[in-house]
Amino acid sequence: MKILVTGKGGREHALITALGEASMKHDLYAYPGSDAISSQATVVEVSGLPELIQWMKDHTIDLCVAGEESWLIKDRGLANLCAEAGIPCWGPVKEAAQLEASKIFAKQFLQRHHIPTADFTIATTAAEAKAALTVFPIVLKFDGLAAGKGVAVCQNREEAETFIHDVLEKRVFGAGDLLIEQCLTGPEISIFASVCDHQFQILMPARDYKRIYDDDRGPNTGGMGAVASRDLVDSALLAQIQEEIVQPTVHGLIRDGLKYRGFLYFGIMLTPTGPQVLEYNCRFGDPEAEAVLPMVRGDFADYIHEAAKGELNPDLIDFADGWSICIISASAGYPVTSRSGDVIRGLDDIKEARVFHCGTRKNLSGEFETNGGRVLAVVAHGATRVEARAKAYAESAKVSFDDMQRRSDIGQMHFE
């Protein structure tokens, strides 16, 4: 089977690795890919999405797997164009991908289908947004995609008005309205489901760490680490999440006429009154993918291929027992800026963990160097959370680059 994965980061590196470990070997391709991914998949060089679709037709690709969210909404949508070309695609059509592309679309969907979520208002101008600041803390969300940086949990008016100025006046994320949302409290959990029309399967749960510094301090990032385990959520809570959130979402998609085949991420806050949805992502989370995918057992490639064609077979995959912990190393200045060109040392010394490249490239000397905000994900497995955490940090410590940033409490905070 010929499989193409769209994207270039750590999530896509993990996806390609999982697909490559299927019982039957497949021909793997990536677009746009990266220097690290090129060691496992052939990197496709085309100028855009229409050209990619033609390339897939010319090379008789059997399955396209959507990694990055941006391709789902570019042009007429990756999945839409694949459908026209007769190529099975694991990723939703553009209309359904609005669940991630538009925070306002998602909130209105949640409200319409009576799925628990925070109260909200919508502002189109800075004046409207400031008038809605009646209680703190408060959550502000840019309506569109912003690489994980379009959300601010503001503790006071000054923080909120600064974010409002950036979003609605400076337009740092481009055109778009602002969602003003009640601030929920409680631990967060990431729930992933494979959704194939009316069918769905809940996968291994995870928890990510969004703030740049220890103790969840500092600005939000795309994620500084993650933990994954079947022991993360007890059976009663998982059943409640399925009944109150996952199943109504799948039924809501059908009622709204939105075709969905792909991974669906539910960012959930476990509030004192029950689980509530914070956000949807229309693909695997990042860095949760780097923690979850190494735990997949079975034939992951056939599982996705069959689901993309319309038949979800949960028996094709299973998940390992124990815990998986992912530690992210980020570049200097991240998340406000990111510095590229710092040589990465110690990669060859990692023996007891997986390394997924989030933002790297090779320099003229053939050395890997930084090329983005989040640089590397080091992932280790253990029978217990404590064992997995110790191994992940011991292996991460072998890698360094100038002014590297790395949290020291992944897999510990929210557990002790």
Secondary structure, 3 states (H helix, E strand, C coil): CEEEEEECCHHHHHHHHHHHCCCCCCEEEEEECCCCHHHCCEECCCCCHHHHHHHHHHCCCCEEEECCCHHHHCCCCHHHHHHHHCCCEECCCCCCCHHHHCHHHHHHHHHHCCCCECCEEEECCHHHHHHCCCCCCEEEEECCCCCCCCEEEECCHHHHHHHHHHHHHCCCCCCCCEEEEECCCCCEEEEEEEEECCEEEECCCEEECCEEEHHHEEEECCCCEEEEEHHHCCHHHHHHHHHHHHHHHHHHHHHCCCCCEEEEEEEEEEECCEEEEEEEECCCCCCHHHHHHHHEEECHHHHHHHHHCCCCCHHHEEECCCEEEEEEEECCCCCCCCCCCCECECHHHCCCCEEEECCEEECCCCCEEECCCEEEEEEEEECCHHHHHHHHHHHHCCCECCCCECCCCCCCCCCC
